[in-house]
């Protein structure tokens, strides 16, 4: 697979080059959920679903009623009541303090790193009741990348499309 091009519904027709593969240990899963933080109309939107591991496009088609969100004042951060509701709606009330801790750190990262998106899909609850971010992506706002100079070395330019490289 390394050296080939991966074509998915999320890539162009040409696909993206595969430069590396992550091999992980088997993870006994108790539950999978979806959570993301996204800037939308100058507000922070926390989007979440109890159907983790499913692409967000598919969730909108199949599980629209289960896809929930809360808007947050980006300067104030999430309110405790909203975070408790998220835990309850995801069926993670029994570990709400861990989920709240995670979301608060995602919020801090979002603000400090000038993110436009942080997504965890799936966020797994394992058999030991620990939360593990199995799949994730972070996007830094293009207009703010100059403030994140230490991240410059992390950018994999081979994953840019031709039009992105030109821009």
NORCORTA-V628211 format. One record per pair of residues at least 6 apart in sequence whose ideal C-beta (glycine too) atoms are under 7 Angstrom apart, sorted by the first residue. I is the first residue (numbers start at 1). GAP is how many residues later the second one is. D is the distance in Angstrom with one decimal. If there is no record, write none. Layout:
BEGIN
<<I,GAP,D> <I,GAP,D>>
END
This chain:
BEGIN
<<1,17,5.4> <1,20,6.3> <2,16,5.5> <2,17,7.0> <2,19,6.4> <3,15,6.9> <4,14,5.6> <5,9,6.6> <5,10,3.7> <5,11,6.5> <5,12,5.8> <6,9,5.2> <6,10,5.5> <6,12,5.2> <7,8,3.7> <12,149,5.7> <16,143,5.6> <17,141,5.2> <19,137,7.0> <19,139,6.1> <27,97,6.2> <27,99,6.1> <27,105,6.7> <27,107,6.8> <28,98,5.9> <28,99,4.6> <29,95,5.3> <29,97,6.5> <30,95,4.8> <30,96,6.0> <30,97,5.5> <31,60,6.7> <31,94,4.2> <32,20,3.3> <32,21,4.5> <32,90,3.8> <32,92,5.5> <33,15,6.8> <33,16,6.6> <33,17,5.6> <33,19,4.2> <33,57,4.9> <33,89,6.6> <33,90,5.0> <34,14,6.2> <34,15,4.3> <34,17,6.5> <34,18,4.6> <34,25,6.8> <34,87,4.8> <34,88,6.6> <34,89,7.0> <35,13,4.6> <35,85,5.2> <35,88,5.6> <36,11,4.8> <36,81,6.6> <36,82,6.4> <36,83,4.0> <37,7,6.0> <37,9,5.6> <37,69,5.6> <37,70,6.6> <37,73,5.0> <37,81,4.7> <38,7,5.0> <38,9,6.5> <38,79,5.1> <39,77,5.3> <43,28,4.8> <43,29,6.9> <43,31,6.6> <44,28,4.3> <44,30,4.6> <44,66,6.9> <45,24,5.4> <45,26,5.7> <46,23,6.3> <46,24,5.1> <46,26,6.2> <46,32,6.7> <46,40,6.9> <47,20,6.8> <47,22,4.6> <48,20,5.8> <48,38,5.7> <48,42,6.2> <49,10,5.5> <49,14,6.3> <49,17,5.3> <49,18,4.8> <49,19,6.9> <50,16,5.7> <50,40,5.3> <50,41,5.9> <51,8,5.8> <51,12,4.9> <51,15,5.9> <52,69,5.9> <52,70,3.2> <52,71,5.8> <53,68,6.7> <53,69,4.0> <59,8,5.4> <60,7,6.5> <68,21,5.7> <70,12,4.8> <70,16,6.9> <72,6,5.0> <74,37,6.8> <77,30,5.4> <78,25,6.2> <78,26,6.9> <78,29,5.9> <83,17,4.5> <83,20,5.8> <84,12,6.1> <86,17,7.0> <87,6,5.4> <87,9,3.8> <87,12,4.9> <87,13,6.8> <92,7,5.2> <92,33,6.6> <95,34,5.6> <98,33,5.6> <99,32,6.7> <102,29,6.1> <106,12,5.4> <109,6,6.8> <109,9,6.5> <110,8,5.5> <113,27,6.2> <113,35,6.0> <114,26,5.8> <114,27,4.8> <114,30,3.4> <114,33,5.9> <114,34,6.1> <115,23,6.0> <115,24,6.3> <115,25,6.0> <115,26,6.8> <116,23,4.8> <116,25,4.6> <117,20,6.9> <117,21,7.0> <117,22,4.2> <118,20,5.2> <119,17,6.3> <119,18,5.1> <120,13,4.6> <120,15,7.0> <120,16,4.7> <121,14,5.2> <122,12,5.3> <122,13,6.1> <123,8,6.0> <123,10,5.7> <124,8,4.7> <124,10,5.1> <125,6,6.0> <126,6,6.0> <140,8,5.7> <140,11,6.5> <157,8,6.9>>
END
